[in-house]
Amino acid sequence: MSNNLDLKKGLNVPVKGVAAPVVIKTVTPDVVAVKPTDYFGLVPRLLVKEGDSVQAGSPVMADKMHPEILFTSPVSGTVQEIVRGAKRKLLAVLVKADVKQVYVDFGKEAPKDAAAVKALLLKTGLWGTLVQRPYGVMAGLDVTPKAIFISTFSTAPLAADTDYVLGDALADFQAGVNALAKVAPVHVSIHKGESAFVKVKDATLHVVSGPHPAGNVGVQISHISPIQKGDTVWTMNPLHVAALGHVVNTGKLELTRKVAVTGPAAEKLGYVVALPGTPVKQLTSVGEGVRVVGGDVLSGENLGADGYLGMFQSQLTLLKEGYEREWFGWAKPFRPKVHSSSWCYFSWLTPKKEYDMNTNLHGGPRAFVETKCFEDVTPMDIFPIYLIKACLAGDIEKMEKFGIYEVLPEDLALCDYVDPSKNEIQAYIQKGIDLMIKEMA
């Protein structure tokens, strides 16, 4: 096991619109949404009704299969609306925030053992932020993972700078790591160079360098402690590690974070201090014909102008919708405004140039073209093209053989970007994961 990883494969997508490390505003939301759709595999059961009063940290829903797993309100206030979709699917619980916030007191005490840590995660609503691999589901209650992995940086396009986001919460982050270390060995990955997390204790530190997706925790796991059949590991976002530590240090659940507003269509670039569940319209101005992505452009969620910031999101990316068609674009010898990962155009002559990208795919889906492009951007010991085809075919044996236990869709997000056939690779991987959960559970 190496504590230094220098990854060569991958690609940094040069999108315009990086957020300057400055807070442009602080948002006090009128209404906050608690969204069950943020948690993969959750079958929610409501614990509140419209008109009920809640405190910050009060449970508003639970997992129907495991009632001990609670999901709490990030603010105190009144339940304003229960939002449902088709077939009465629960989409969100909207809480109208009080002017003066009231917090549930969880007790200011460091948990003494693994059972106490798990109990704290359950009652604060932070259990749902533990992601279990393989498959990327919520952590199992009766599972003891072989390790817990935390990546303190992201290499995704225009990603928020975690050093800046959590620079004033290092004590909370350390307290969170100390608590998690009582459950299983903790591995923390930091970026090569100066990092605010370099002095983290009670964990194994790994220094990682390389292009995207070097910051993906799945890529790091594949090099540090690969997942074999029967293995289980947990991962946690550094934001939630700090939130756990804040509970330990203060007894209060505080989910406020700095959210990076990025992208070529953003009117003002920078960071907004806000809570998860804050309406997009309060975070940034959204112009006509602009797509709001919660997260990065490769693996983020299309929130829409009327959406709400997700529990796992610390970045908004604003892109123009690409409706226009380019005549004979494929045949033009010079396209200075288009980035190419395969040297088809002359973007390789200007490696530091950033591009005003939009959502245009520049073509439609077609049959797979066998090239090396997927392998060149996947720094993992798997066979991406064969894994993708196995997922499409629904062949469980071949999915196991070619690495389904190692990946989540985000780990192959670059394959979407470089694919000359315009296939939705992440959707294919998710289809394979869904089949594995159904057939192997």
C-alpha positions as CSV (number, residue, x, y, z in Angstrom):
1,M,0.0,0.0,0.0
2,S,1.5,3.3,-1.1
3,N,0.8,6.6,0.7
4,N,1.7,8.5,-2.5
5,L,-0.3,8.1,-5.7
6,D,0.8,9.8,-8.9
7,L,-2.0,9.0,-11.4
8,K,-1.2,9.6,-15.1
9,K,-4.5,8.7,-16.9
10,G,-7.4,11.1,-16.9
11,L,-8.4,14.5,-18.3
12,N,-8.9,17.9,-16.9
13,V,-11.9,19.4,-18.8
14,P,-11.1,23.1,-19.4
15,V,-14.4,24.9,-18.7
16,K,-14.6,28.6,-18.1
17,G,-16.0,29.9,-14.9
18,V,-14.0,28.9,-11.8
19,A,-15.3,30.4,-8.5
20,A,-13.0,33.0,-7.0
21,P,-12.2,32.2,-3.3
22,V,-14.4,34.9,-1.9
23,V,-17.9,34.9,-0.3
24,I,-20.2,36.9,-2.5
25,K,-23.2,36.6,-0.2
26,T,-24.7,34.7,2.7
27,V,-28.2,33.3,2.2
28,T,-30.8,33.0,5.0
29,P,-33.4,30.8,3.2
30,D,-37.1,31.3,3.6
31,V,-37.9,27.7,2.8
32,V,-35.6,24.6,2.9
33,A,-36.2,21.3,1.2
34,V,-35.4,17.9,2.7
35,K,-35.2,15.6,-0.4
36,P,-35.3,11.8,-0.1
37,T,-34.1,11.7,-3.7
38,D,-30.6,12.7,-2.4
39,Y,-30.1,9.3,-1.0
40,F,-29.8,6.3,-3.3
41,G,-31.8,3.3,-2.2
42,L,-34.0,5.2,0.3
43,V,-37.6,4.2,0.7
44,P,-38.9,7.2,2.8
45,R,-41.5,7.2,5.5
46,L,-42.8,10.6,6.6
47,L,-42.6,11.4,10.3
48,V,-44.2,14.9,10.0
49,K,-47.3,16.5,8.5
50,E,-48.0,20.0,7.1
51,G,-48.2,22.5,10.0
52,D,-45.8,20.6,12.3
53,S,-43.1,22.5,14.1
54,V,-39.5,21.2,13.9
55,Q,-36.1,22.2,15.2
56,A,-32.8,22.0,13.4
57,G,-31.9,18.4,13.9
58,S,-35.5,17.1,14.3
59,P,-36.4,14.0,12.2
60,V,-38.8,14.6,9.3
61,M,-38.6,11.2,7.7
62,A,-37.1,7.7,8.1
63,D,-36.1,4.8,6.0
64,K,-39.1,2.5,5.7
65,M,-37.0,-0.6,5.7
66,H,-34.8,0.5,8.6
67,P,-36.8,3.0,10.9
68,E,-33.7,3.7,12.9
69,I,-32.2,5.6,10.0
70,L,-33.6,9.1,10.4
71,F,-33.3,12.2,8.1
72,T,-33.4,15.5,9.9
73,S,-34.3,19.1,9.2
74,P,-31.4,21.5,8.7
75,V,-33.5,24.4,10.1
76,S,-36.1,25.1,12.7
77,G,-39.5,26.1,11.5
78,T,-42.8,24.9,10.3
79,V,-43.5,22.1,7.7
80,Q,-45.0,24.1,4.9
81,E,-45.6,21.5,2.2
82,I,-45.2,17.8,1.4
83,V,-44.2,17.7,-2.3
84,R,-45.2,14.5,-4.1
85,G,-44.7,13.4,-7.7
86,A,-46.2,10.6,-9.9
87,K,-47.8,7.8,-7.9
88,R,-47.5,9.9,-4.8
89,K,-43.7,9.5,-4.7
90,L,-42.3,11.7,-2.0
91,L,-40.1,14.4,-3.6
92,A,-39.4,16.8,-0.8
93,V,-40.5,18.1,2.6
94,L,-40.5,21.9,2.6
95,V,-39.8,23.6,5.9
96,K,-40.5,27.3,6.3
97,A,-37.5,28.6,8.4
98,D,-37.9,30.5,11.7
99,V,-36.2,33.9,12.0
100,K,-34.4,32.7,15.1
101,Q,-33.0,29.2,14.8
102,V,-33.6,26.6,17.5
103,Y,-31.3,23.5,17.6
104,V,-31.8,20.0,19.0
105,D,-29.2,19.4,21.7
106,F,-27.5,16.1,20.9
107,G,-25.0,16.4,23.8
108,K,-21.5,17.8,23.7
109,E,-19.5,14.6,24.2
110,A,-17.0,12.5,22.1
111,P,-18.4,9.0,21.5
112,K,-16.5,6.4,23.3
113,D,-16.9,3.4,21.0
114,A,-18.2,2.3,17.6
115,A,-21.7,1.7,18.9
116,A,-21.9,5.3,20.3
117,V,-20.6,6.7,16.9
118,K,-23.3,4.8,15.0
119,A,-26.0,5.9,17.5
120,L,-24.9,9.5,17.0
121,L,-24.9,9.2,13.2
122,L,-28.4,7.7,13.3
123,K,-30.1,10.3,15.6
124,T,-28.5,13.3,13.9
125,G,-29.6,12.2,10.4
126,L,-26.0,11.9,9.2
127,W,-26.1,8.1,8.7
128,G,-27.5,8.7,5.3
129,T,-24.4,10.5,4.3
130,L,-22.3,7.4,4.7
131,V,-22.0,5.8,1.2
132,Q,-21.3,2.1,1.0
133,R,-19.4,0.5,-1.8
134,P,-19.9,-1.6,-3.8
135,Y,-23.0,0.0,-5.4
136,G,-23.0,3.4,-3.7
137,V,-26.0,2.7,-1.4
138,M,-26.6,3.9,2.1
139,A,-24.4,2.2,4.7
140,G,-25.9,-1.0,6.1
141,L,-26.7,-1.0,9.8
142,D,-25.3,-4.5,10.4
143,V,-22.2,-4.0,8.3
144,T,-18.6,-3.4,9.6
145,P,-16.6,-1.9,6.7
146,K,-13.0,-2.8,6.2
147,A,-12.2,0.9,6.0
148,I,-13.7,4.4,5.7
149,F,-12.4,6.6,2.9
150,I,-12.5,10.4,2.7
151,S,-11.2,12.5,-0.2
152,T,-10.5,16.1,0.8
153,F,-10.3,17.4,-2.7
154,S,-12.0,17.2,-6.1
155,T,-10.5,17.4,-9.5
156,A,-13.9,17.7,-11.3
157,P,-14.4,20.7,-13.6
158,L,-14.7,23.9,-11.6
159,A,-15.1,22.0,-8.3
160,A,-15.3,23.8,-5.0
161,D,-11.9,24.3,-3.2
162,T,-12.3,22.1,-0.1
163,D,-9.4,23.8,1.6
164,Y,-11.3,27.1,1.3
165,V,-14.7,25.6,2.1
166,L,-13.5,23.9,5.3
167,G,-10.5,26.0,6.1
168,D,-12.2,27.4,9.2
169,A,-13.7,24.0,10.3
170,L,-10.5,21.9,10.6
171,A,-11.2,21.2,14.3
172,D,-14.6,19.9,13.5
173,F,-13.2,17.8,10.6
174,Q,-10.6,16.3,13.0
175,A,-13.3,15.5,15.6
176,G,-15.3,13.8,12.8
177,V,-12.3,11.7,11.8
178,N,-11.6,10.7,15.4
179,A,-15.2,9.5,15.7
180,L,-15.2,7.5,12.5
181,A,-11.9,5.9,13.4
182,K,-13.7,4.1,16.2
183,V,-15.8,2.3,13.6
184,A,-13.1,1.3,11.1
185,P,-9.6,2.4,9.9
186,V,-9.9,5.8,8.2
187,H,-8.0,6.8,5.0
188,V,-7.8,10.5,4.1
189,S,-6.6,11.6,0.7
190,I,-5.1,15.0,0.2
191,H,-4.0,16.8,-3.0
192,K,-0.3,17.0,-3.8
193,G,1.1,20.3,-2.6
194,E,-0.1,22.4,0.2
195,S,-3.3,21.2,1.9
196,A,-5.1,22.3,5.0
197,F,-5.7,18.7,5.9
198,V,-2.1,17.6,6.0
199,K,-2.0,17.5,9.8
200,V,-5.0,15.2,10.2
201,K,-4.5,12.6,12.9
202,D,-6.0,9.2,13.6
203,A,-6.1,8.3,10.0
204,T,-3.8,7.1,7.2
205,L,-2.9,10.0,5.0
206,H,-2.5,9.6,1.2
207,V,-1.0,12.2,-1.1
208,V,-2.6,12.0,-4.5
209,S,-1.7,13.8,-7.8
210,G,-2.9,13.6,-11.3
211,P,-5.7,14.8,-13.6
212,H,-9.4,14.2,-13.1
213,P,-10.7,11.7,-11.8
214,A,-7.8,11.6,-9.3
215,G,-9.9,13.3,-6.7
216,N,-12.7,10.7,-6.9
217,V,-12.8,8.6,-3.8
218,G,-13.5,5.5,-5.9
219,V,-10.3,5.9,-7.9
220,Q,-8.4,6.3,-4.7
221,I,-9.9,3.2,-3.2
222,S,-9.0,1.2,-6.3
223,H,-5.3,2.0,-5.7
224,I,-5.2,1.9,-1.9
225,S,-7.5,-1.0,-1.0
226,P,-9.3,-2.5,-4.1
227,I,-12.8,-3.8,-3.5
228,Q,-13.1,-7.6,-4.0
229,K,-16.3,-9.6,-4.0
230,G,-17.5,-9.7,-0.4
231,D,-15.6,-6.5,0.7
232,T,-17.4,-3.5,2.0
233,V,-16.0,0.0,2.4
234,W,-17.7,3.3,3.4
235,T,-17.0,6.7,2.1
236,M,-18.0,10.1,3.5
237,N,-17.9,13.6,2.0
238,P,-15.6,15.9,4.0
239,L,-18.5,18.3,4.5
240,H,-20.4,15.7,6.4
241,V,-17.3,14.6,8.3
242,A,-17.0,18.2,9.6
243,A,-20.8,18.2,10.4
244,L,-20.3,15.1,12.5
245,G,-17.4,16.7,14.2
246,H,-19.4,19.9,14.9
247,V,-22.0,17.7,16.7
248,V,-19.3,16.2,18.8
249,N,-17.8,19.6,19.7
250,T,-21.0,21.6,20.2
251,G,-24.0,19.2,20.4
252,K,-25.7,20.9,17.4
253,L,-26.2,19.8,13.8
254,E,-24.9,22.6,11.6
255,L,-25.0,21.9,7.8
256,T,-24.2,25.4,6.6
257,R,-21.5,25.3,3.9
258,K,-19.8,27.5,1.3
259,V,-21.3,26.7,-2.1
260,A,-19.2,27.5,-5.3
261,V,-21.2,29.3,-8.0
262,T,-19.4,28.4,-11.2
263,G,-19.7,28.0,-14.9
264,P,-19.6,30.1,-18.1
265,A,-23.2,31.3,-17.7
266,A,-22.9,32.4,-14.1
267,E,-23.4,36.2,-13.7
268,K,-21.2,36.3,-10.6
269,L,-18.6,33.8,-9.7
270,G,-17.7,33.0,-6.1
271,Y,-19.0,31.3,-3.0
272,V,-22.4,31.6,-1.3
273,V,-22.8,30.6,2.3
274,A,-26.0,28.5,2.5
275,L,-27.7,25.3,3.7
276,P,-28.5,22.2,1.7
277,G,-32.1,22.5,0.5
278,T,-31.8,26.2,-0.2
279,P,-33.7,27.2,-3.3
280,V,-31.5,27.8,-6.4
281,K,-33.1,31.2,-7.0
282,Q,-31.7,32.4,-3.6
283,L,-28.2,31.2,-4.4
284,T,-27.7,32.7,-7.9
285,S,-29.5,34.5,-10.7
286,V,-30.6,32.2,-13.5
287,G,-31.0,33.7,-17.0
288,E,-33.1,32.5,-19.8
289,G,-31.9,29.4,-21.5
290,V,-29.5,28.5,-18.7
291,R,-29.2,25.0,-17.1
292,V,-28.4,24.9,-13.4
293,V,-26.3,21.8,-12.5
294,G,-26.0,20.8,-8.9
295,G,-22.4,19.5,-8.8
296,D,-20.0,19.4,-11.7
297,V,-20.7,19.3,-15.5
298,L,-19.7,15.6,-15.8
299,S,-21.7,14.0,-13.1
300,G,-24.0,16.7,-11.6
301,E,-27.8,16.8,-11.3
302,N,-30.0,19.1,-13.4
303,L,-31.7,21.1,-10.7
304,G,-33.6,23.6,-12.8
305,A,-34.2,27.2,-11.8
306,D,-36.9,26.1,-9.3
307,G,-34.8,23.4,-7.7
308,Y,-33.1,23.1,-4.4
309,L,-29.4,22.5,-3.5
310,G,-28.8,18.8,-2.7
311,M,-27.4,17.3,0.5
312,F,-24.2,16.2,-1.2
313,Q,-23.7,19.3,-3.3
314,S,-21.2,22.2,-2.7
315,Q,-21.2,23.5,-6.2
316,L,-23.6,25.0,-8.8
317,T,-22.5,25.0,-12.4
318,L,-24.4,27.3,-14.8
319,L,-24.3,26.4,-18.6
320,K,-26.1,27.8,-21.6
321,E,-28.5,25.4,-23.2
322,G,-26.9,24.3,-26.6
323,Y,-29.9,24.3,-29.0
324,E,-28.1,25.4,-32.1
325,R,-26.8,23.1,-34.8
326,E,-23.4,23.6,-36.5
327,W,-23.4,22.9,-40.2
328,F,-20.6,20.6,-41.3
329,G,-19.0,21.1,-37.9
330,W,-17.3,17.7,-38.1
331,A,-15.6,18.6,-41.4
332,K,-14.2,22.0,-40.4
333,P,-10.4,22.0,-40.1
334,F,-10.4,24.9,-37.6
335,R,-12.7,25.1,-34.6
336,P,-10.9,27.3,-32.1
337,K,-13.9,27.5,-29.8
338,V,-14.2,23.7,-29.4
339,H,-12.1,21.5,-27.1
340,S,-11.0,18.1,-28.3
341,S,-9.6,15.4,-26.0
342,S,-8.4,13.4,-29.0
343,W,-6.4,16.0,-31.0
344,C,-9.1,16.2,-33.7
345,Y,-8.8,20.0,-33.5
346,F,-6.1,22.3,-32.5
347,S,-7.0,22.8,-28.9
348,W,-3.9,20.8,-27.9
349,L,-1.8,23.8,-29.0
350,T,-3.4,25.9,-26.3
351,P,-3.5,23.6,-23.2
352,K,-4.2,26.5,-20.8
353,K,-7.2,27.8,-22.7
354,E,-10.6,27.6,-21.0
355,Y,-13.7,27.1,-23.1
356,D,-17.2,28.7,-23.0
357,M,-18.9,25.3,-23.1
358,N,-22.7,24.7,-23.3
359,T,-24.9,21.6,-23.2
360,N,-24.7,20.8,-26.9
361,L,-23.6,17.2,-27.6
362,H,-22.5,18.0,-31.2
363,G,-24.1,14.8,-32.5
364,G,-26.4,12.0,-31.4
365,P,-26.0,8.5,-30.1
366,R,-24.7,5.8,-32.4
367,A,-23.1,2.4,-32.3
368,F,-20.0,2.0,-30.1
369,V,-16.7,2.9,-31.8
370,E,-13.9,0.7,-30.5
371,T,-11.1,3.1,-29.5
372,K,-8.6,3.5,-26.6
373,C,-10.4,6.7,-25.4
374,F,-12.1,5.1,-22.3
375,E,-8.9,3.4,-21.1
376,D,-7.0,6.7,-21.5
377,V,-9.2,8.5,-19.0
378,T,-9.8,5.7,-16.5
379,P,-7.0,5.4,-14.0
380,M,-8.3,2.1,-12.5
381,D,-7.4,-1.5,-13.0
382,I,-10.6,-2.4,-14.9
383,F,-11.6,-2.8,-18.5
384,P,-14.1,0.0,-19.1
385,I,-15.4,-0.9,-22.5
386,Y,-16.0,-4.5,-21.6
387,L,-17.7,-3.5,-18.3
388,I,-20.0,-1.0,-20.1
389,K,-21.0,-3.6,-22.6
390,A,-21.6,-6.2,-19.8
391,C,-23.9,-3.7,-18.1
392,L,-25.8,-3.1,-21.3
393,A,-26.2,-6.9,-21.8
394,G,-27.1,-7.5,-18.2
395,D,-24.4,-10.2,-17.8
396,I,-23.8,-10.4,-14.1
397,E,-20.8,-12.8,-14.4
398,K,-19.0,-10.5,-16.8
399,M,-19.9,-7.4,-14.8
400,E,-18.2,-9.0,-11.8
401,K,-15.2,-10.0,-13.9
402,F,-14.7,-6.6,-15.4
403,G,-15.0,-4.5,-12.3
404,I,-18.6,-3.6,-11.3
405,Y,-17.6,-3.8,-7.6
406,E,-15.0,-1.0,-8.1
407,V,-17.0,1.7,-9.7
408,L,-19.9,4.1,-9.4
409,P,-21.1,6.1,-12.4
410,E,-19.1,9.2,-11.4
411,D,-15.9,7.2,-11.8
412,L,-16.6,6.8,-15.5
413,A,-18.0,10.2,-16.1
414,L,-15.1,11.2,-18.3
415,C,-16.0,8.3,-20.6
416,D,-19.3,10.2,-21.3
417,Y,-17.2,13.3,-22.3
418,V,-14.7,11.6,-24.6
419,D,-17.0,9.0,-26.2
420,P,-17.2,9.7,-30.0
421,S,-20.4,7.7,-30.1
422,K,-22.3,10.0,-27.6
423,N,-23.5,7.2,-25.4
424,E,-24.6,7.8,-21.8
425,I,-22.0,5.7,-20.1
426,Q,-23.0,6.7,-16.6
427,A,-26.5,5.6,-17.2
428,Y,-25.3,2.2,-18.5
429,I,-23.2,1.7,-15.3
430,Q,-26.1,2.7,-13.1
431,K,-28.2,0.1,-15.0
432,G,-25.7,-2.5,-14.2
433,I,-25.5,-1.5,-10.5
434,D,-29.3,-1.6,-10.2
435,L,-29.3,-5.2,-11.7
436,M,-26.6,-6.3,-9.2
437,I,-28.6,-4.9,-6.3
438,K,-31.7,-6.7,-7.5
439,E,-30.1,-10.0,-8.3
440,M,-27.3,-10.3,-5.7
441,A,-29.0,-8.8,-2.6
